[in-house]
Amino acid sequence: MKKSVRKRLTEGKMEFGQGRHRVYTSLPEVSLIHLVNDGNLKAREELLRRMLMRIQRKGGGISMGS
């Protein structure tokens, strides 16, 4: 299911999503999201890579153990 994309631009970013899941993301990431929704596996890998990098930058690394 595709999420609606609103056409509101703010400093090179676009509002994406619906309700409380609405976020501002860069225009290249909006393009990636559309490709992922269309079933593009390379785009999915790239989007996941970017999400992991963002989590790591914010100090929320993923713990794999006790």
C-alpha positions as CSV (number, residue, x, y, z in Angstrom):
1,M,0.0,0.0,0.0
2,K,1.4,3.4,-1.0
3,K,1.4,6.3,1.4
4,S,0.3,9.6,0.2
5,V,3.0,12.2,-0.4
6,R,2.0,15.8,0.4
7,K,3.5,18.5,-1.9
8,R,4.8,20.7,0.9
9,L,8.5,21.5,0.6
10,T,10.6,22.8,3.5
11,E,14.3,23.5,3.0
12,G,14.7,20.7,0.5
13,K,12.6,18.2,2.3
14,M,9.1,16.9,1.7
15,E,6.4,15.9,4.1
16,F,5.8,12.1,3.8
17,G,3.3,9.7,5.4
18,Q,0.0,10.0,7.2
19,G,-1.2,10.9,10.6
20,R,1.3,10.6,13.4
21,H,3.6,8.7,11.1
22,R,4.2,11.9,9.1
23,V,7.9,12.9,8.7
24,Y,10.0,15.3,6.7
25,T,12.5,13.5,4.5
26,S,14.9,14.5,1.8
27,L,13.6,14.4,-1.8
28,P,16.1,11.6,-2.8
29,E,14.7,9.5,0.1
30,V,11.1,10.1,-1.1
31,S,12.2,8.8,-4.5
32,L,13.7,5.7,-2.8
33,I,10.5,5.2,-0.8
34,H,8.5,5.2,-4.1
35,L,10.9,2.7,-5.6
36,V,10.6,0.4,-2.6
37,N,6.8,0.6,-2.7
38,D,7.1,-0.5,-6.4
39,G,9.1,-3.6,-5.3
40,N,12.7,-2.5,-6.1
41,L,15.0,-4.6,-3.9
42,K,18.1,-2.4,-4.5
43,A,16.2,0.7,-3.4
44,R,15.0,-1.2,-0.3
45,E,18.7,-2.1,0.6
46,E,19.7,1.5,0.1
47,L,16.9,2.9,2.2
48,L,17.6,0.4,5.0
49,R,21.3,1.3,4.9
50,R,20.5,5.0,5.3
51,M,18.1,4.3,8.1
52,L,20.7,2.3,10.0
53,M,23.3,5.0,9.5
54,R,20.9,7.6,10.8
55,I,20.2,5.4,13.9
56,Q,23.9,5.0,14.5
57,R,24.6,8.7,14.2
58,K,22.0,9.5,16.8
59,G,23.7,7.0,19.2
60,G,20.9,4.5,19.2
61,G,23.0,1.6,18.1
62,I,21.6,-1.9,17.9
63,S,22.5,-4.2,20.8
64,M,23.1,-7.8,19.8
65,G,23.5,-9.6,23.2
66,S,23.1,-9.4,26.9
